[in-house]
Amino acid sequence: MSRPSLIRRIFSGFWRGLTWFRLALSNLLFLAFLGLIYVLYFSGGPPPQPEKAALLLNLSGIIVDEKSQVNPLQALAGEASPADREILLRDVLDAVHEAAKDPAITALVMELDFLVSAGISKSLEIASAIDEFKASGKPVLALGDYFSQDQYLLASQADEVILHPMGAVPLEGFASYRNHFREALEKASISMHVFRAGEHKSMAEPFLRDDMSAEEKAITARWLEDLWQEYASTVEARRSLPPGAINRYIDGYSEYLTAAGGNAALMAQEQGLVDTLLSRSDANDYLVEQVGAADAEGFYEAVFFESYIGNKRPMVFTPMTEDRVAVVTAEGNMLTGEQAPGTIGGDSLSRLLRQTAEQPGVKAIVLRVNTGGGSVLAAERIRQTIARIREQGMPIVVSMGSIAASGGYYIAAEADEIWATPTTLTGSIGVFAAFPTFERLLERVGVYTDGVGTTPLAGSLRFDRPLNPQVAQTLASSVNFTYEGFLELVSAGRGLSPEAVAAVAGGRVWSAADALEVGLIDELGSLAQAVAAAAELAGLDSASHTVEYVHQALSPRELLLQQLASRVGMVGWWPGLDVGMQLLRPVATAARTLTELNDPAYLYMRCFGCTPP
């Protein structure tokens, strides 16, 4: 047998070497993956809790009812900024409740410098938990270099508010401003076709106007004033300030600042908003005294709330069987189909509700709604699921979060009871259709669309063709039909006459107090109170009922990414990036809005103009 040629032997050796390298690399990657699993799940656990420590609410990010799905690249590279980090409201509430009865926890400390957003509704729920903590006799302290308006609402709940001597408390009140895109769409040669039902359906305004209409300004000013009054009165009560003190502080800010020699921190102290001015090092020494313990580096002893509640919650892998109330969260925009957590999918949320109702021991469901709505088809599928569950004898109570409007109210109207926080925005009973076409934009670059169809309607729903007049008439008819169905649903679900519903509909946004007065909701209260109401409807002991928080099941890959994201922290935070993102935000908002118009019939129940402070 002849010996292979030199070239063949060279290529054969190269191929064997490449195969060996590939196998070795695969094995190394597999070992690295196993190491990652070990690090995430079996090592680096939280240290033992000190014998004496403060519970530290180091709230860095945005407080939400349900966390969004983790982006794989973000999980590996680190979060871009605190604005991308989400804090689960239930983690905060549970940690405070547990700490109140824990003898090892001697104080509650809030460090709020990196709290991006909590919202007034969630802040008031945390405030209620802090009240329970205070009842245990332990002190509550808030520490900050500079309190934003959102941060200060939480800080004001403390027994003592400590501000850096170079800090400030720049309150300004609530406002609602949004971008309007009519001229931009015109300049981009994009035709936005909008059909609406309900004279106050303000979603169309950003696409059809360059400003907010006078009617919408009046309605928005009404609910803004209600929310601001709740904010101001809450702060004044907690800080023992006379009524109107917060508004006088804002109105006279420049005069007070001048009188204080330009020292904003001193001015805040003189006006009663803060108690003590201390540098970080002095504040730490003071907190060591209040907590009664220091760590090896001399800092006041504290346990982070997330690791604290993670230790306190048992790792339960067996399904629950005892009688209980199940809490399901609906947060984010409503879209059709399957959607990840942080967005409401018509199919995914419906399935989760059905599966929850079928679990042994579940006697009632509380649906926590925090959405401005979205796709009509998604909302209708969820509503039908709620109706079927109720027909089977299981009560469903809705607990409204910061916002439960339009499609959010549509699904709530089917429930046995509707509870809202005192600062919830709701209503917005209206429907619109939206369909953009880009034929003019394409013509500007020399692209034209032409062809033939078997009927006049064939190919009419193309983005590169003008909107067919028959299609326009169809969309208008569909909007009116869906709107009438919305009114009938509210009338039947709320026990209101058609005339009464028509008077409060039209797309108008209502504050919780006004919604209660006109009959759109049943009670004002927290999620915990809504759970108690559901337990009572189910015949459970309201004092000792078990509560289960149900979440959409995550795949092993999603669980790994979630764990990785929580461990990585904020390594990739580049502060300079935030400035550029702020400048691009209007463009990003417009683009995201267009991509979220995914209803197959182009019909929507969505409130863009009722974003709560």
C-alpha positions in Angstrom: 0.0 0.0 0.0 1.5 3.4 -1.0 2.3 6.0 1.6 0.0 9.1 1.5 1.5 12.2 -0.1 3.2 14.9 1.9 0.4 17.4 1.3 -2.3 14.9 2.3 -0.4 14.1 5.5 -0.1 17.8 6.3 -3.8 18.4 5.8 -4.7 15.2 7.7 -2.5 16.3 10.7 -4.0 19.8 10.5 -7.5 18.3 10.6 -6.7 16.0 13.5 -5.2 19.0 15.4 -8.3 21.1 14.6 -10.6 18.3 15.8 -8.6 17.9 19.1 -8.7 21.7 19.6 -12.5 21.8 19.0 -13.1 19.0 21.5 -10.8 20.5 24.1 -12.5 23.9 23.7 -16.0 22.3 24.0 -14.9 20.5 27.2 -13.4 23.7 28.6 -16.6 25.6 27.9 -18.7 22.9 29.5 -16.5 23.0 32.6 -16.8 26.8 32.7 -20.5 26.4 32.4 -20.6 24.0 35.4 -18.4 26.4 37.3 -20.8 29.2 36.5 -23.7 27.1 37.8 -21.8 26.4 41.0 -21.0 30.0 41.6 -24.5 31.2 41.0 -26.4 28.6 43.0 -24.1 26.9 45.4 -21.4 29.4 46.4 -21.1 33.0 47.4 -24.3 32.7 49.5 -25.2 35.6 51.8 -23.1 35.8 55.0 -24.7 34.9 58.3 -26.9 37.6 59.7 -25.2 39.6 62.5 -26.6 39.4 66.0 -27.5 43.1 65.8 -28.0 45.1 62.6 -30.2 47.5 60.6 -32.3 46.4 57.7 -31.0 48.5 54.8 -33.4 49.5 52.1 -30.7 50.3 49.6 -33.2 50.9 46.8 -31.2 51.2 43.5 -33.4 51.2 40.4 -37.1 51.1 39.6 -39.7 49.5 41.9 -42.0 47.2 40.0 -44.8 44.7 40.7 -43.2 42.2 38.3 -39.7 42.1 36.9 -39.1 42.1 33.2 -37.3 39.3 31.4 -33.5 39.5 31.6 -31.6 40.4 28.4 -28.8 37.8 27.9 -26.2 40.4 26.9 -27.1 42.7 29.7 -26.9 39.8 32.2 -23.4 38.9 31.0 -22.1 42.5 30.7 -23.8 44.0 33.7 -26.7 46.4 33.9 -26.3 49.7 32.0 -27.5 51.9 34.8 -29.8 52.0 37.9 -32.6 52.9 35.4 -32.4 49.4 34.0 -32.4 47.7 37.4 -35.8 46.5 38.7 -36.7 46.1 42.4 -39.6 43.8 43.2 -42.1 45.7 45.4 -43.0 42.5 47.3 -39.4 42.0 48.3 -39.3 45.4 49.9 -42.7 44.9 51.7 -41.8 41.4 52.9 -38.4 42.4 54.1 -39.9 45.3 56.2 -42.6 43.0 57.6 -40.1 40.3 58.6 -37.7 42.8 60.1 -40.4 44.3 62.3 -40.6 41.1 64.3 -36.9 40.1 64.1 -35.1 40.8 67.4 -31.8 41.0 65.6 -33.0 43.9 63.5 -32.6 47.1 65.6 -33.4 49.8 63.0 -34.6 50.4 59.5 -32.3 52.6 57.3 -33.2 53.9 53.9 -30.4 54.9 51.5 -32.2 56.3 48.5 -29.6 58.1 46.4 -29.9 55.6 43.5 -33.7 55.1 43.6 -34.8 56.1 40.1 -38.5 55.7 40.4 -41.0 54.2 42.8 -44.2 56.1 42.0 -46.6 57.5 44.5 -48.8 54.3 44.7 -45.9 52.0 45.5 -44.3 54.5 47.8 -47.5 54.6 49.9 -47.6 50.8 50.1 -44.1 50.9 51.4 -45.0 53.7 53.8 -47.8 51.5 55.2 -45.2 48.7 55.9 -42.9 51.2 57.5 -45.7 52.2 59.8 -46.0 48.6 61.0 -42.2 48.6 61.5 -42.4 51.8 63.6 -45.1 50.1 65.8 -42.4 47.6 66.9 -40.6 50.6 68.6 -37.5 50.4 66.4 -36.2 53.7 64.7 -36.5 54.4 61.0 -33.8 56.6 59.5 -33.4 58.0 55.9 -30.0 59.0 54.6 -29.3 60.8 51.4 -27.0 63.2 49.6 -29.7 64.7 47.5 -33.4 63.7 47.7 -35.4 63.8 44.5 -39.1 64.3 44.7 -39.7 60.5 44.4 -37.0 59.7 46.9 -38.2 62.2 49.4 -41.8 60.8 49.6 -40.2 57.6 51.1 -37.6 59.5 53.1 -40.3 61.6 54.8 -41.7 58.4 56.3 -38.7 58.1 58.5 -38.4 59.1 62.2 -35.3 61.1 61.2 -34.2 62.4 57.8 -30.5 63.0 57.4 -29.2 65.1 54.5 -25.7 65.9 53.4 -24.7 69.5 54.2 -24.2 70.1 50.4 -27.5 68.4 49.5 -31.0 69.6 48.7 -34.6 68.7 48.5 -35.8 70.2 45.2 -39.6 69.5 45.2 -41.5 70.8 42.2 -44.9 69.2 42.0 -46.4 66.8 39.4 -46.6 67.4 35.7 -47.6 65.4 32.6 -45.8 66.4 29.4 -45.4 64.1 26.4 -44.0 64.3 22.9 -46.2 65.0 20.0 -45.2 63.6 16.6 -47.6 65.1 14.0 -45.0 67.4 12.3 -42.2 64.8 12.7 -44.4 62.2 11.0 -45.2 64.7 8.3 -41.6 65.5 7.7 -40.8 61.8 7.5 -43.6 61.3 5.0 -45.3 58.8 7.3 -49.1 58.7 7.2 -50.7 57.8 10.5 -54.3 56.7 10.2 -56.1 56.9 13.5 -59.8 56.1 14.2 -61.1 56.6 17.8 -64.3 56.3 19.9 -64.6 58.4 23.0 -64.1 62.2 22.8 -61.3 62.1 25.5 -59.3 59.3 23.9 -56.0 61.2 24.1 -53.8 58.4 22.7 -54.4 59.8 19.2 -53.3 63.3 20.1 -49.5 62.7 19.9 -50.0 61.4 16.4 -52.5 64.0 15.2 -51.5 67.2 17.0 -48.4 69.2 17.9 -49.7 70.0 21.4 -52.2 68.9 24.1 -55.7 69.9 23.5 -57.5 72.2 26.0 -59.9 69.5 26.9 -57.2 67.0 27.7 -55.3 69.6 29.7 -58.3 70.1 31.9 -58.8 66.4 32.5 -55.1 65.8 33.1 -54.9 68.8 35.5 -57.7 67.3 37.5 -56.1 63.9 38.2 -52.6 65.5 38.6 -54.0 67.8 41.3 -55.6 64.8 43.1 -52.3 62.9 43.1 -50.2 65.9 44.2 -52.6 66.6 47.0 -52.1 63.1 48.2 -48.3 63.5 48.0 -48.3 66.9 49.8 -50.7 65.9 52.6 -48.8 62.6 53.2 -45.5 64.4 53.6 -47.0 67.2 55.7 -48.6 64.6 58.1 -45.4 62.6 58.5 -43.3 65.7 59.0 -45.8 67.4 61.3 -46.0 70.4 58.9 -49.0 72.6 58.6 -51.4 72.1 55.6 -50.1 73.9 52.5 -46.5 73.9 53.8 -45.2 71.9 50.8 -46.8 74.2 48.2 -45.4 77.2 50.1 -42.0 75.6 50.1 -42.1 75.2 46.3 -43.6 78.6 45.6 -41.1 80.4 47.8 -38.1 78.2 47.0 -35.9 81.0 45.6 -36.7 83.4 48.4 -36.1 80.8 51.1 -32.8 79.8 49.4 -31.7 83.4 49.3 -32.5 83.8 53.0 -30.4 80.7 53.7 -27.4 82.3 51.9 -27.8 79.9 49.0 -27.4 76.8 51.3 -30.2 74.5 50.0 -29.6 71.9 52.7 -29.9 74.4 55.5 -33.0 75.8 53.8 -34.6 72.3 53.8 -33.8 71.9 57.4 -35.2 75.3 58.3 -38.4 74.5 56.5 -38.8 71.3 58.4 -38.2 68.8 55.5 -35.1 67.3 57.1 -33.9 66.9 60.6 -30.1 66.7 60.6 -27.3 67.8 58.2 -24.4 65.3 58.4 -21.5 64.3 56.1 -21.3 60.6 55.2 -18.7 59.9 57.7 -20.5 61.7 60.5 -23.8 60.1 59.5 -22.1 56.7 59.7 -20.9 57.4 63.2 -24.4 58.5 64.2 -26.0 55.4 62.6 -23.5 53.1 64.5 -25.0 54.6 67.7 -28.6 54.2 66.5 -28.1 50.6 65.3 -25.9 49.6 68.2 -23.3 47.7 66.1 -20.5 48.3 63.6 -18.8 45.9 61.2 -15.1 45.2 60.9 -14.5 48.3 58.8 -16.3 50.6 61.2 -19.5 51.0 59.1 -22.8 50.7 60.8 -23.9 47.0 60.7 -26.6 46.4 58.2 -28.1 43.6 56.0 -29.3 44.4 52.5 -33.1 43.9 52.2 -32.8 41.6 49.2 -30.4 39.1 50.8 -32.4 39.4 54.0 -35.7 38.4 52.6 -33.9 35.8 50.4 -32.7 34.1 53.6 -36.1 34.4 55.3 -38.1 32.9 52.5 -38.0 29.1 52.5 -36.9 27.3 49.4 -40.1 25.3 48.6 -40.0 23.0 45.7 -43.1 21.0 46.5 -46.5 22.3 45.3 -48.7 24.0 47.9 -52.0 22.2 48.6 -53.5 24.2 51.5 -56.4 26.5 50.9 -55.1 29.9 49.8 -55.5 33.1 47.8 -53.3 33.2 44.6 -51.9 36.6 43.4 -51.2 36.9 39.7 -49.6 40.1 38.3 -50.5 41.8 35.0 -47.9 44.5 34.4 -46.8 46.2 31.2 -48.2 46.8 27.8 -50.9 44.4 26.5 -49.7 42.5 23.4 -51.1 39.5 21.6 -49.7 36.0 22.0 -47.0 34.8 24.4 -45.1 37.6 26.1 -42.2 37.5 28.6 -42.7 38.8 32.2 -42.9 42.6 32.3 -45.3 42.6 29.4 -48.8 41.3 29.3 -49.4 38.6 26.7 -53.0 37.8 25.9 -52.2 34.1 25.6 -49.6 33.8 28.3 -51.6 35.7 31.0 -54.8 33.7 30.1 -52.9 30.5 30.5 -51.4 31.5 33.8 -54.8 32.4 35.1 -56.3 29.1 34.0 -53.4 27.1 35.5 -53.6 29.0 38.7 -57.4 28.4 39.0 -56.8 24.6 38.5 -54.3 24.3 41.2 -55.4 22.3 44.3 -56.2 24.6 47.2 -56.5 27.8 45.3 -59.9 29.3 46.5 -59.6 32.8 45.1 -57.4 34.9 42.7 -56.3 38.4 43.1 -55.2 40.0 39.8 -52.7 42.8 40.4 -53.2 45.1 37.4 -50.7 47.7 36.5 -51.1 48.6 32.8 -52.4 51.3 30.5 -53.8 48.7 28.2 -52.9 47.8 24.6 -54.2 45.3 22.1 -58.0 44.8 22.1 -57.6 41.1 21.2 -55.2 40.5 24.1 -57.6 42.3 26.5 -60.6 40.3 25.3 -58.8 37.0 25.7 -57.9 37.8 29.3 -61.4 39.0 30.0 -62.9 35.8 28.7 -60.6 33.8 30.9 -61.6 35.8 33.9 -65.3 35.3 33.1 -64.9 31.5 32.7 -63.0 31.2 36.0 -65.8 33.2 37.8 -68.4 31.0 36.1 -66.8 28.0 37.7 -67.3 29.5 41.2 -63.9 31.0 42.0 -63.9 34.7 43.0 -61.5 37.1 41.4 -60.6 40.4 42.9 -58.6 43.1 41.0 -56.0 45.1 42.9 -55.1 48.2 40.8 -51.5 49.4 41.0 -50.3 52.8 39.8 -52.4 52.6 36.6 -55.2 50.3 35.4 -56.7 52.2 32.5 -58.2 51.4 29.2 -57.4 47.7 28.5 -56.4 47.5 32.1 -59.8 48.6 33.2 -61.5 46.4 30.6 -60.2 43.2 32.2 -60.8 44.6 35.7 -64.5 45.3 35.0 -65.1 41.5 34.8 -63.9 40.9 38.4 -66.1 40.4 41.5 -64.5 43.4 43.2 -62.1 46.2 42.2 -59.7 47.7 44.7 -57.4 50.6 43.9 -54.7 52.5 45.7 -55.6 56.1 46.7 -53.3 57.3 43.8 -54.3 54.8 41.0 -55.2 56.2 37.6 -58.0 54.3 35.9 -60.9 54.6 33.5 -59.9 55.7 30.0 -62.8 53.7 28.6 -62.3 54.1 24.9 -61.1 52.4 21.8 -58.9 53.5 18.8 -57.5 52.0 15.7 -54.1 52.9 14.3 -52.4 52.0 11.1 -49.3 53.7 9.7 -48.4 53.7 6.0 -45.0 54.6 4.5 -45.8 55.1 0.8 -44.8 58.8 0.8 -41.5 58.0 2.5 -40.7 55.3 0.0 -41.6 57.6 -2.9 -39.0 60.1 -1.6 -36.3 57.6 -2.2 -37.7 56.4 -5.5 -39.5 53.3 -4.4 -43.1 52.8 -5.8 -45.6 50.1 -5.2 -47.8 48.8 -8.0 -49.5 45.5 -9.0 -52.9 43.8 -9.3 -55.3 42.0 -7.0 -58.3 39.7 -7.5 -60.5 42.1 -5.5 -60.3 45.8 -4.6 -59.4 44.9 -1.0 -56.6 42.5 -2.0 -53.2 43.8 -0.8 -54.9 46.8 0.9 -53.3 46.3 4.3 -49.8 46.9 3.1 -47.6 49.6 4.8 -46.2 50.7 1.5 -49.7 51.6 0.0 -52.1 54.3 0.8 -55.0 53.3 3.1 -57.9 52.0 1.1 -61.1 54.0 1.8 -63.1 50.8 2.4 -60.5 49.7 4.9 -60.7 53.0 6.6 -64.5 52.7 6.9 -64.1 49.1 8.2 -61.7 50.3 10.9 -64.0 53.1 11.9 -66.9 50.7 12.2 -64.9 48.2 14.2 -63.8 50.9 16.6 -67.4 51.9 17.3 -68.5 48.3 17.7 -65.7 47.5 20.2 -66.4 50.7 22.1 -70.1 49.9 22.5 -69.1 46.4 23.8 -66.7 48.1 26.3 -69.6 50.2 27.6 -71.9 47.2 27.9 -69.2 45.2 29.8 -68.7 48.1 32.3 -72.5 48.5 32.7 -73.0 44.8 33.4 -69.9 44.3 35.5 -70.3 47.5 37.6 -74.1 47.4 37.9 -74.4 50.8 36.3 -76.9 52.1 33.8 -75.8 52.6 30.2 -76.3 56.3 30.6 -74.1 56.4 33.7 -71.3 54.5 32.0 -71.5 56.7 28.9 -71.1 59.8 31.2 -67.9 58.5 32.7 -66.5 56.9 29.5 -65.3 58.6 26.4 -61.7 57.8 27.1 -61.5 60.0 30.2 -58.9 59.3 32.8 -60.0 59.2 36.5 -58.1 59.5 39.7 -59.0 56.7 42.2 -61.0 59.1 44.4 -63.1 60.3 41.5 -63.4 56.7 40.2 -64.8 55.6 43.5 -67.3 58.4 43.5 -68.7 57.5 40.0 -68.8 53.8 40.7 -65.9 52.5 38.6 -64.2 50.9 41.5 -65.4 49.4 44.8 -62.8 50.3 47.5 -59.6 52.2 48.1 -56.9 50.0 49.6 -53.6 48.1 49.2 -52.8 44.8 47.6 -52.9 43.2 51.1 -56.5 44.5 51.6 -57.6 43.2 48.3 -56.2 39.8 49.2 -58.1 39.9 52.5 -61.3 40.8 50.5 -60.7 37.8 48.2 -60.2 35.5 51.1 -63.5 36.7 52.6 -65.3 36.1 49.3 -63.9 32.5 49.2 -64.9 31.9 52.8 -61.3 31.7 54.1 -60.2 33.0 57.5 -59.2 36.5 56.7 -56.7 36.6 59.6 -54.8 33.5 58.8 -55.2 32.7 55.1 -52.2 31.7 53.1 -51.1 33.7 50.1 -49.3 32.4 47.0 -47.6 34.7 44.5 -47.8 33.1 41.1 -45.4 33.9 38.3 -45.0 32.8 34.8 -42.8 29.7 34.7 -39.3 30.4 33.5 -37.2 28.1 31.4 -33.8 26.8 32.8 -32.1 29.3 30.5 -34.2 32.2 31.8 -33.6 31.1 35.4 -29.9 31.1 34.8 -29.9 34.5 33.2 -32.0 35.9 36.0 -29.6 34.6 38.6 -26.7 35.8 36.7 -28.1 39.3 36.4 -28.8 39.5 40.2 -25.2 38.4 40.9 -23.5 40.6 38.3 -24.8 43.9 39.8 -24.0 47.1 38.0 -20.5 46.6 36.6 -21.3 48.1 33.3 -22.8 51.4 34.4 -21.4 54.3 32.4 -23.0 57.5 33.7 -22.1 59.4 30.5 -24.4 57.1 28.5 -27.5 58.3 30.3 -27.2 61.8 28.8 -27.2 60.4 25.2 -30.1 58.1 26.1 -32.1 61.1 27.4 -31.6 63.0 24.2 -32.7 60.0 22.1 -35.6 59.1 24.3 -38.4 60.9 22.2 -37.2 59.1 19.1 -37.0 55.8 21.0 -40.5 56.3 22.4 -42.0 57.0 19.0 -40.3 53.9 17.5 -41.4 51.7 20.4 -44.9 52.9 20.2 -45.2 52.0 16.5 -43.7 48.5 17.1 -46.2 47.8 19.9 -49.2 48.4 17.6 -49.4 44.6 16.9 -53.1 43.9 17.2 -54.1 41.8 14.1 -57.2 44.0 13.7 -55.3 47.2 14.5 -57.7 47.9 17.4 -56.4 49.1 20.8 -57.5 50.0 24.3 -54.5 51.9 25.5 -54.0 55.1 27.5 -50.7 56.8 26.6 -51.5 60.1 28.3 -52.1 58.8 31.9 -48.5 58.0 33.0 -48.6 58.4 36.8 -45.9 60.4 38.5 
